[in-house]
Amino acid sequence: MTGCAVPPPSGSDGPLHDLVRRLLEDVRRKAGIRHDRPLERKLVRILAAMPLPVLEDWVAQIEGASADSPDWLSLIENLTIHETYFFRDLPHHAYLRGHLLPRLIAERATTRTLRLWSAGCATGEEAYGLAIVTLEALADAGQARRTARGVETDWTVEVLGTDLSRIAVRQAVNACYGGEGLGPFREMPENYGNWFVPLGAEAPLHRRVHGDARRLVRFARHNLMDAALPDGVPTGAFDLVSCRNVMIYFDDDSRERALSLLTAAVAPGGWLVLGTTDRLPDGCCGGNGFERHRGDRAIAYRRRGAMA
């Protein structure tokens, strides 16, 4: 076996690129992420230093591995981008707080329970943001009380945040955000500032999500290409399912599989919230069972039927 690294060929042909394409096809099949040139070039750079015989064995091992195996997940960690920030796309959050959540709160006044799922939540900003906006909407509706220490309510609010990445989920559980320029907070409205607690002199550039929001959220690793909902969640379990800025990385077949899973998770009378570039096609993945609602830079679909 040679120990020499295989230099990347100048074009897109050669054994290295062939192996990279095999890996990307495996990634598409297991994670739904489509194959494009930037992703191929990124993987070529990562693998170019590996001796070809070793690489061939490793690719065969990855292809035979399950989507939850450590080796396969390590590959995904190197390919996926988890960059996001709190309250990304402010009109979307304004629509949630001002229109969609008040309807849900009025319809759930008897049970005083809300269940929400943030799918593809990356490092947790989407899930925590959803919890914060829900608590604010409850306070707006007179169903929660703002105090000097936070927000008090007798409602039961459960937010599930899921992502494919183990590293992203671990960071989300930690609930600590910051760094130079405080990038995770770059678009945060001033009136949400109290939801984040400075960590003090030991970490002056970081803040932790307020405990009132943290208590509502649990995180789990989940692949949107799975046939089952996360953690054995039953069909029709959630009043609101949010999946934004995720399916832009999927090909058509993978997007349809993900939408089928997401729509199945929405309770009758509940809502599916997608990114501004996503659509739920009529007649596809239960699309005929949903009514489309448009807000300012926000798209939401309400599942027909009365809430249980």
N, C-alpha and C positions, 0 to 999 in steps of 0.2 A: 504494500500500500504506500503510495507516495504521500509525502508530507507537504508537498507544494500547494499553495493556494491557487485557485483558478482565477485569473484576471477577468474582469467583466468584459465581454466582447463589445466592440464599438457599436454594433447594431443591436437588433432585438432577437438575433438568432444565436444558437449555441446551447450547449448542455446546461449551463447555469440558468439561462432564461427559460429553458424547457422545464427545469425543476421548479423554478419560481412560479411558472404558470400552473403547474400541478398543485403547488401549495395554495395558490390563490383560488383555484377551482374548489379545493377542499374547504377553504374559508368561506367561499360563496355558499357551498352546500350546507355547511354546519352553522354559519352565523348570518347568512343573508347578505354579506357585504360584497358589493359588485366589484368586478375586476376592472381597474382603469390603469392608465399609463403611470400616473404619479405613484400609485400604490405599488405597481410592479418595480418602478425604479427604486423606491424606498427599500423594498425587500431585496433587490439585487445588491444594494449597498451593504445591507446588513449581513448577507450571506456570502459575499464575494471572497472573504478571507478564509472560508471553510474549504478544506480539501474536498475535491469532487467525490471520491468514493465515500467519504464520511457524510457528505451532504446527501448523496443518493440514499444511503441507509436511513438517515434522519427523516428525509421526506417520506419514505415508505412507512416509517414508524408513525409519523404524524398522520398520514392518511388512514392508518389502521386504528388510530386512537379515537376515543369518544370525545364529544364536545365539552366534557367536564374534566378531562384528564389534565394533570399539571403541565405536561409538555405542550399540549395544544393551547391551553390558556396562556402560557408564556408567549407563544407566537402571537396571539391576539393582542396581548398587552403591548407588543412592539408595533402593531399596525394601527391600532385605534387611537383616536385623539379624544381626550376627555375635557378639553378646554370649554368652559362655560362660565356664566356669572349670574349673580342674583338678579331677578326681575328682568331677565332678558326679554326684550320686546314689551315695553311698558303698556302699549294699548291692549295687548293680550291680557295682562294682569288687571288692567282697569275694567275690561269686559267681564272677567271672572268675578271680580269684587262687586261691580255695579249692576250686573244683569243676571249672570248665570247662577252664581252662588245664592243670591237672595231668593231665586225661584226654588232652588233645592231646599233651602232652609225653611221656606214656607210650607213646602210639601212634606218635609220631615218633622214638622212641629209636634206630631203625636209621639213618634218614637225618640225624637231628640238624639238621633244617631246619624253620622255621616261617615261613609267609607270611600276613600279615594286612593287611586293607584297612579303613581308617577313612573311610567315605563321608560327605560333608557335614561335614567336620571343622572348618569355620569357620577360626579363626585358629590352629589347630594343637593346642589343648589336648587334644582327644580323641585325636589320633594319638600325641602324646608320652605321654599318660597310658597308652595301650594298650602302648606300648613299655616303659614303666617297670614296669607290672604284669606284663608277660611276663618281664622280667628278674628280677623278684622271685620269680615263680613258678618259674623255672628254679633260682634259688638255694634256694628252699624244697625243691625236689625233688632237691637235690644235684647239679644239672647246671650250676651256676655257682658262683663263689666270690666272696664279699664281701671287699673289701679296703679299706684306708684311702683309696684313690683311686677306688673305684667297684665295679663288678661285672665279673668276667672270666668268659668262657664260650667254649667252642669250637663252640657251636651257631651256625648261620647263621639270624639272625632278620631278616626284611625286613618293614617296615611302610610301606604306601602310604597317604598322606593326600591326599584330594581335596576340592575345593570349587568351586562355581560362580564365586566371586568372585576376581578377580585380586588385589585389595587384600588379602583375607584370606590368600591363598596366599603373597603376599610377606611378610606379617607372620609367618606360620608358619615360613617358611624362616629368618627372622631369629632365631627361638627366644628372643626377649626379651619378658618379661612383667612387669607391675607397674603403678605409678601410685598415686595417693592411696588409702590403705586396702588396697592390694595385693589388689584385687578378684579377680584371676584365681586367688588362692590362698585364698579365703575359707572353703572347706570342706576344705582339704587336711589330712589326718592328720599329726601331728607326725613319725611315722616315715618319711614321704616327703620330709621337708625337705631331706635331703642331696642330693636329685636336682636341686636348683636352686641355682645359684652366684650370690651377690650380685655386682653389677657394681662396687661400691666407691663412692668419693666422687663420681665423675663422674656416676653415676646411682644414688643411694642408694635409690630407690624401685623399682628394677628388678632382676630376676634372670634368668639365662640357664639353659636346660635343660642338665643335665650332658651332657658329650660322649658318655658311654657310651650314653645314650638317643638323642641327636641322630644318631649314626652309623647307627642302625638305620632312620631314617625318611627317606623322600623324599616330595616334594609335587608335585602336578600339578593344573592346573585341569581340571575335568570336570563335565559336566552330566548329572544322573541321568535326563534325558529323552533322552539320546543312545541310539541303537540299539546302539552298540558299547561294550564295556568300555574303561576308561581306558588310553591309551597302547598299544593293541593287545594288552592282556592276554588270554590265551586263556581260553576257557570252563573253569570248574572249576579255577581257578588258586590259590584261597586256602583255607587251613586255617580261617580265621576272617574273617568280614565283619561289621563293626559299622556300624550306621546308626541313630543315636539323635537325637531331637529335631529331625528334618528333615521327616518326612512329615506332621507335624501341619499344615504349610502347604500340603499338596497336596490337590487334589480327588480324587474316587474314581478317575477314569480315570488321572490322573497317578500316583497311588499304585500302581495296578496295573502301570503301565509301569515304575516304579522297582523294584518288587518283582521283576518279571520279570528285570530286569537284575541285581539283587543276588543272586537265587537262582542264576542262571546262573554267577555268579562263585565259588560255593562248591564246593570239591572234595568228592568222595564221602567220607563220614565227617567232613566239616568242619562248621562252625557258622555260623549266621546269628544275630546279636544285634541286637535291635530295642529301641526305647524302650518304656517301660511302657504307653504308650497305643496302640502299634502291634500289629497282629496279622497273621499270615500265614494267609489264609483257606484252608480245606480245598478242594482241587480248583482252586485259583487260582494261577497263576504258579508251577507246580511244587509247590504246597503238599502234594500227596499224596506227594511224595518226601521230606518232612521230618517228623521227630518233634519234638513240642513238649516242652520241658523248662522247668519253672518253679522259680525260686529266690526268695529274699526280695527283692521288688521288682525282679525280673529275669526277662526272658523270652528264651529262646534256642531255636533250632531246629537239630536235627542232621540233616544230609543222610544218607539211608540209603545203605549201601554201605561197603565196606572202603576204607580209605585206601591210596593207591598207594604 
